[in-house]
């Protein structure tokens, strides 16, 4: 009896292949929808997070400058797109009277004086540079006793000064005394500007410094140059600054609002900074 060898074959038919292709064609778009939406949500969230981080860092940087400003030196343009201030690198109290033993160098308000003692010393004397301004009793940003006009300030002679005694570049008779015997040392004006220079609708926030300031009103944009980019993708219509000056009994309040938009995603952040305007 001969052994019979039986061969079996495996595979699939053309009909089965067609059925599988049809099923895959149905399931593939459904799977793509399930994957694409979470991926798009992740991309949108990453874009919003980037905008929020950019706006928040910009607001915090502005806050640091505002809190370090010379009292009553903050001023804002009528359209709310420019904020200007004088940055104070240090400050202290001047000697008003001679010591009991007759020693000391008080600041004379009855005649021009070129030096005075600083009781307690300056904390950041190393940051003071020749030409920085000694400011006494700054009352406003536009009127009398105004650092921008220069009637209440004079330069520092760093080479002949120390942390406990300041020498001025010229003799100066300050008009008014500070109620707290305070003075500030300011180095330069700072101006934040929201603008759209190229006109493409994508605004920018820039920080300008070390420029000739205007004595009676906020410095015009034409006088500013060499700004440092702080934030971009600014929505000009929804971004603005405002300022309530307050009084000697109540501090001022600066309100900063920035709106940023990128690829259809928009965020708006509002930040308020209290300002101690007691000179």
BAZAVO-975260 format. One record per atom (N, C-alpha, C): x, y, z. Coordinates in steps of 0.2 Angstrom, whole numbers, plus 5000, padded with zeros to 4 digits. Atoms other than C-alpha are relative to their C-alpha. Example, Ala and Ser with C-alpha at 12.3 -4.5 7.8 and 13.67 -1.06 7.14 Angstrom:
500449945000 506249785039 500450065000 499649944999 506849955036 499650055003 
REM end
This chain:
500449945000 500050005000 500450065000 499649945000 500750164995 499850065004 500249944996 500850315007 499850064996 500249945004 499950465001 500250065004 499849944997 500650625004 499550064998 500549945001 499350765006 500350075002 499849934999 499850945004 499450045001 500549954999 498851075011 500350074999 499849945002 498951255006 499750055005 500349954996 498651415017 500050074996 500049935004 498251595011 499350035001 500749975000 496751705008 499850024993 500249995007 495651734994 499950084999 500049935003 495451904984 499450035004 500649974996 493751924993 500250035007 499749984993 494551925010 500450065000 499649955000 495852045005 499650074999 500449945001 494552164998 499650025006 500449984994 493552155014 500450035005 499649974995 495052195025 500250074998 499849935002 495552345014 499450055001 500649954998 493752415016 499950015007 500049984992 493752395035 500650045002 499549954998 495452475036 499850074998 500249945003 494852615025 499550045004 500549974996 493352645037 500350025007 499849984994 494352635053 500650055000 499549955000 495852735048 499850075001 500249934998 494952905047 499850015007 500249994993 494152875064 500650005004 499449994996 495852835071 500450065000 499749945001 496552985063 499750065004 500349954996 495253095071 500149995008 499950014993 495553015088 500750035002 499449984999 497353055087 500250084999 499949935002 497353225078 499850055005 500349954996 496253315090 500450015007 499549994994 497353285106 500650034998 499449975002 498853325096 499950084999 500249935001 498053495090 499950035007 500249974993 497453525108 500750025003 499449994997 499253505114 500450064997 499749945003 499953625101 499750065002 500349944998 498653755105 500250025007 499849994993 499053735124 500750035000 499349985000 500853755121 500150074997 500049935003 500553915110 499850045006 500349964995 499453985124 500550015006 499549994995 500753945137 500650044999 499449965002 502154025127 499850085000 500349935000 501054185125 500050025008 500149984993 500654185144 500750015003 499449994997 502454165149 500450064998 499749945003 503054305137 499750065003 500349944997 501754425144 500150015007 499950004993 502054375162 500750035001 499349974999 503954405161 500050074998 500049935002 503654565152 499750055005 500449974994 502454625166 500550015006 499650004994 503654575179 500650044999 499449965001 505154665171 499850075001 500349934999 504054825170 499950015007 500249994993 503554805188 500750015004 499349994996 505454795194 500250074998 499849935001 505754955185 499650055003 500449954997 504255045191 500150005008 499950004993 504554995209 500750035002 499449964999 506355065207 500050074998 500149935003 505755225200 500150055005 500049944995 506155395208 499250025001 500749984998 504555445217 499750064995 500349955004 503355545206 500350014993 499749995007 504355515190 499749964995 500350045005 503155395181 499550054997 500549965004 502155475167 499949954994 500250045005 501155395153 499750044995 500249965005 500655455136 499250005000 500750005000 498855505132 499749944997 500350065003 498555355121 500249935004 499850064995 499255235135 500549954997 499650045004 500555165123 500750015002 499349994998 502155235132 499950025007 499950004993 502655225150 500750025001 499349974999 504155335156 500150015007 499849994993 505055345172 500850015001 499349994999 506755385180 500249945005 499850054996 507655235187 500550025005 499649984994 508455255204 500549945002 499550054998 510055155208 500149995007 499950004993 510155205226 499650065003 500449944996 509455325239 500249995007 499850004993 509755375257 499750065003 500249944997 509555515269 500650055001 499449955000 510555675269 500050035007 499949974993 511255755285 499750075000 500349945000 510155905289 500350055005 499749964995 511055975305 500749975002 499450024998 512755975312 499949955006 500050044994 513155845326 500050045006 499949964994 513155895344 500750025001 499349984999 515055905344 500250054994 499849955006 514956025328 500349974994 499750035006 515555895316 499449984995 500550025005 514755835300 499950054994 500149965006 514255905283 499350004998 500750005002 512455945282 499850034993 500249975006 511555985266 499650075001 500249934999 511256175265 499550024995 500649985004 509556235258 500050074999 500049935000 509956415261 500550034995 499549985005 511356425249 500349944996 499750055004 512256325235 500549965004 499650044997 513056175242 500349944996 499750055005 514256045234 500249935003 499950064996 514355905247 499549995006 500450014994 513355825261 500249935002 500050074997 513455675273 499449964999 500550055001 512455515271 500049965006 500050054994 512055445288 499749934999 500250075002 511955255287 500349984994 499750025006 512855265270 499549974995 500450035006 512255205253 500149935000 500050075000 511855025251 500349974993 499750025007 512355015232 500450054997 499649955002 513655145231 500549984994 499650025005 514655035219 499750004993 500449995006 513255055206 500050074997 500049925002 513355245206 500650014995 499549975004 514255325192 500050074999 499949935000 514955495189 499450034995 500549975005 513555605181 499349975002 500650024997 512155505190 499750065004 500349954997 510855625197 499849995007 500350004994 510555665215 499450045000 500649975000 508755705217 499750015007 500349984994 507855795231 499350024999 500749985000 506055805234 499650014993 500350005006 505355755217 499350005001 500750004998 503555815217 499649984994 500450015006 502955785199 500549984994 499650025006 503455725182 500050064995 500049945005 503055895173 500050075003 500049934997 502856035186 500750025003 499449984997 504056115198 500349945004 499650064997 505356005207 499949944996 500150055005 505355895192 500749974997 499350035002 506855775188 500150014993 500049995007 506455795170 500350074998 499849945001 506755975170 500750025003 499349994997 508255965181 500050055006 500049954995 507756095194 500149985007 499950034993 507955975209 500549955000 499550055000 509455875204 500650034997 499449985002 511255885201 500549944999 499650065001 512655765195 500449985006 499550024995 513755655207 500750004998 499250015002 515655665207 500249945004 499850064997 515955485210 500749995003 499350014998 517855495211 500150035007 499949974994 517755615226 499549985005 500550014995 516255535235 500149935003 499950074997 516055385246 499349985002 500750024998 514555285253 499750045005 500249964994 514455405268 500050074999 499949935002 514855565259 499950014993 500149985007 514255635242 500350064998 499749935003 515255765232 499650014993 500449995006 514155845218 500550034995 499649985006 514855895201 500050085000 500149934999 514256075205 499650025006 500449984994 513656175219 499250014998 500750005001 511756165220 499650025006 500549984995 510356255230 499449974998 500650035001 508956135231 499450055003 500549964999 507256225231 499649985007 500450034994 506356115244 500349955004 499850054996 506756005258 499549945000 500450065000 506155825259 499749995007 500350014993 504955795274 500449945004 499750064996 505955635278 500850004999 499349995001 507755705273 500249944995 499850055005 507755585258 500350034994 499849985007 508655595242 500149934996 499950065004 508855475227 500550014995 499550005006 510155435214 499749974994 500350035006 509455415197 500650004995 499550015006 510455355182 499850024993 500249995007 509455365167 499249994999 500750015001 507655385160 499949934997 500250065003 506755225155 499350014997 500749995004 505255215142 499849934997 500350065003 504255065138 499550024994 500449985005 503355085121 499749944996 500350045004 502054985112 499950034993 500149975006 502055005094 500049944994 500050045006 501954925076 500450044995 499649965004 503354995067 500049984993 500050035007 503254885051 499350004998 500750005003 501354905050 499749944998 500250065002 501054725049 499449975005 500550014996 499754725063 500349965006 499750044994 500954625075 500450055004 499749954996 501454745088 500649975005 499550024996 502954745099 500150055006 499849964994 503454805117 500750015001 499349995000 505154885118 500250045006 499849964995 506154955132 500650054998 499549955002 507155115129 500350035006 499749974994 508455195140 500650044997 499549965002 509855315140 499950054994 500249955006 509055455129 499950065003 500249944997 508755635131 499350015001 500750004998 507155655140 499750074999 500349935002 505855795137 499850035007 500149974994 505655915151 499350015002 500649984999 503855955150 499449954999 500550055002 502955805143 500449934998 499750075001 503255615140 500450014993 499550005005 504755595128 499749974993 500350035006 504155575110 500449944997 499750065003 504455415100 500650024996 499549985004 505555505088 500750015003 499449994996 506855545102 500349935003 499850074998 506955355106 500449964995 499750055005 508155235098 500449955004 499650054997 509055075101 499649965006 500450034996 507654995110 500149925001 499950074999 507754815117 499349975000 500650045001 506354695112 499849975007 500250034994 505354645128 499449954998 500650055002 503754555120 499850024993 500349995007 503054535102 499349965000 500750035001 501354475095 499550045004 500549964996 500554625104 499450024996 500649975003 498754675100 500050075002 500049934998 498854865100 499450025003 500649974998 497054895102 499849985007 500150024994 496954795118 500550005005 499550004996 498554835126 500150085002 499949934998 498854995136 500250015007 499849994993 499555075152 499650065003 500349944997 498755195164 500350015007 499749984994 499255285180 499650045004 500349954996 498455355195 500550025005 499549974996 499655465204 500049995008 500150004992 498955455222 500250065003 499849944996 499555575235 500549985005 499550014995 500755585250 499749955005 500450054996 499455485260 499949934997 500250065004 499055355246 500449994994 499550015005 500255275235 499750004993 500350005007 500055285216 499949924998 500250075003 499455135205 500150004993 499950015007 500055085188 499749944998 500450055003 498954975178 500349984993 499750035006 499754865164 499649954997 500450055004 498754775151 500349984994 499750035006 499554665138 499549954997 500450055003 498554565125 500549984994 499650035005 499554445114 499649954996 500450055004 498954345099 500549974995 499650045005 499754215088 499649944997 500450055004 498954105075 499449985003 500750014997 497254135082 499949995007 500150004993 497654115100 500250065003 499949944996 497454265111 499949995007 500050004993 497854295129 500050085002 499949934997 497654455140 500150005007 499850004993 498554485156 499950085002 500149934997 498154635168 500450005006 499550004994 499454685181 500050075003 500049934997 499354825194 500650005005 499449994996 500954895203 499950065004 500049944996 500855005218 500750045000 499449965000 502055145218 500050055006 499949964994 502755235234 500250074997 499849945002 502755415229 500250055005 499849964995 503255485245 500850024999 499449985002 504755595241 500550015006 
REM end
